[in-house]
Amino acid sequence: MTQELSQTSLAALMLTSLIVGFAFGAIYDIFRIRRIASKKRKSKGKHLTSFIQAVIIGIEDVLFFILLGCVTSVLFYVFCHGRVRLLALLAELFGFVLYRLTVGRLVMLISNLIISFLYFVWRKFLTIVILPPIAFAKRMLTKAFEKMNAARKKAKRALYSARVKKKLLRASKKGMLGI
């Protein structure tokens, strides 16, 4: 039982597959740029860090291919009622390779600028959004702990004064020599 596609449906499937492959090339460049950025950061535990990086890269690749598989499945269900078309898979691969050979090369050439820009944006985000509430909380906690410490010292002084007062009262009853 074969299911024929019209020429317009086939053309739409091929064009959509090409666009999906191109888009996934761009998505994969995000992972590539993150890998370059993580290599630029220096760390002391080199063996452990390289192992962790390898695990993270493996997880990223698995997630990438799961996402690609899901999108490709939806594409086949929309255009072909779930039938897999080898030509569409090849169009996706061609779109991915086309991206890597054209725009992908340009993106990798300017990846250092992209990384520097993202670090700049991250630092601005930290200084404008994250750090002020943390500084405010730190000031409030410092004031609260200072007040608690002052109250503790005052209570300690009051307790010491009460003990000294009690001793002095006992001593005064016995006479000052009976301390």
C-alpha positions in Angstrom: 0.0 0.0 0.0 1.8 3.1 -1.2 0.6 6.5 -0.7 1.4 9.0 -3.4 2.1 12.6 -2.7 1.1 15.4 -5.1 3.9 17.4 -6.6 3.0 20.5 -4.5 3.0 18.4 -1.3 6.3 16.8 -2.2 7.8 20.3 -3.0 6.5 21.6 0.3 7.9 18.7 2.1 11.4 19.1 0.5 11.4 22.9 1.2 10.3 22.4 4.7 12.9 19.7 5.3 15.6 21.9 3.9 14.5 24.8 6.2 14.4 22.4 9.2 17.9 21.1 8.4 19.1 24.7 8.1 17.4 25.7 11.4 19.0 22.7 13.2 22.4 23.8 11.9 21.8 27.1 13.6 20.7 25.4 16.8 23.8 23.2 16.8 25.9 26.3 16.5 24.6 27.4 19.8 26.0 24.3 21.4 29.3 24.8 19.5 29.6 28.4 20.8 28.9 27.2 24.4 31.6 24.6 24.0 34.1 27.3 22.8 33.1 29.6 25.7 33.6 26.8 28.3 37.1 26.0 26.9 38.1 29.7 27.4 37.3 29.5 31.1 40.3 28.1 33.0 40.0 25.7 35.9 42.4 23.9 38.2 40.9 20.4 38.2 41.6 19.8 34.5 40.8 16.0 34.4 37.6 16.3 36.3 36.5 19.3 34.3 37.3 17.6 30.9 35.3 14.6 32.1 32.3 16.8 33.1 32.6 18.6 29.8 32.5 15.3 27.9 29.4 14.3 29.8 27.7 17.6 29.1 28.6 17.4 25.4 27.1 13.9 25.3 23.9 15.1 27.0 23.6 18.0 24.6 24.1 15.8 21.6 21.5 13.4 22.8 19.0 16.2 23.4 19.8 17.7 20.0 19.0 14.4 18.2 15.9 13.8 20.3 14.6 17.3 19.3 15.6 16.7 15.7 13.8 13.3 15.7 10.6 14.8 17.2 10.6 17.7 14.7 11.2 15.3 11.8 8.4 13.0 13.0 6.0 15.9 13.2 7.1 17.0 9.7 6.4 13.5 8.3 3.0 13.3 10.1 2.0 16.7 8.7 3.1 16.1 5.1 3.1 12.3 4.6 0.6 11.0 7.2 3.5 9.5 9.1 5.3 7.8 6.2 9.1 8.3 6.2 10.5 9.8 3.0 14.2 9.2 2.4 14.3 12.2 0.1 13.0 14.4 3.0 15.7 13.1 5.3 18.3 13.8 2.7 16.9 17.4 2.3 17.2 17.9 6.0 20.8 16.7 5.9 21.5 18.9 2.9 20.0 21.9 4.8 22.2 21.2 7.8 25.3 20.8 5.7 24.4 23.9 3.7 24.2 25.9 6.9 27.5 24.6 8.2 29.3 25.4 5.0 27.8 28.9 4.6 26.4 30.8 7.6 27.9 28.3 10.1 31.4 29.2 9.0 30.7 32.9 9.4 29.2 32.3 12.8 32.3 30.4 13.9 34.5 33.1 12.6 32.8 35.7 14.7 32.2 33.3 17.7 34.7 35.1 19.9 32.8 38.4 19.4 29.5 36.6 20.1 31.0 35.1 23.3 32.4 38.5 24.4 29.0 40.1 23.8 27.2 37.4 25.7 29.6 37.8 28.7 29.1 41.6 28.5 25.3 41.1 28.5 25.6 38.6 31.4 27.7 41.0 33.5 25.3 43.8 32.9 22.4 41.6 33.8 24.2 40.6 37.0 25.0 44.2 38.0 21.5 45.6 37.1 19.1 42.8 38.1 20.8 40.2 40.4 23.4 42.1 42.5 21.2 45.0 43.9 18.7 42.7 45.6 21.5 40.6 47.0 23.3 43.7 48.3 20.0 44.9 49.8 19.4 41.6 51.5 23.0 41.6 52.8 22.5 45.1 54.3 19.2 44.1 55.9 20.7 40.9 57.3 23.8 42.8 58.6 21.5 45.3 60.4 19.4 42.5 61.8 22.4 40.6 63.1 23.9 43.8 64.6 20.6 44.5 66.5 20.5 40.9 67.7 24.1 41.0 68.8 23.5 44.4 70.6 20.4 42.9 72.3 22.4 39.8 73.4 25.2 42.0 74.8 22.6 44.1 76.6 20.9 41.1 78.1 24.3 39.7 79.1 25.3 43.0 80.8 21.9 43.1 82.6 22.4 39.5 83.8 25.9 40.4 85.0 24.7 43.6 86.7 21.9 41.7 88.4 24.4 39.1 89.7 26.8 41.9 90.9 23.9 43.8 92.5 22.8 40.6 94.3 26.4 40.0 95.6 26.7 43.5 96.7 23.3 43.4 98.6 24.4 40.2 100.3 27.7 41.7 101.2 26.1 44.8 102.5 23.8 42.8 104.8 26.9 41.0 106.2 29.0 44.0 106.2 31.5 44.9 103.6 34.2 42.5 104.9 32.0 39.5 104.4 32.2 39.3 100.7 
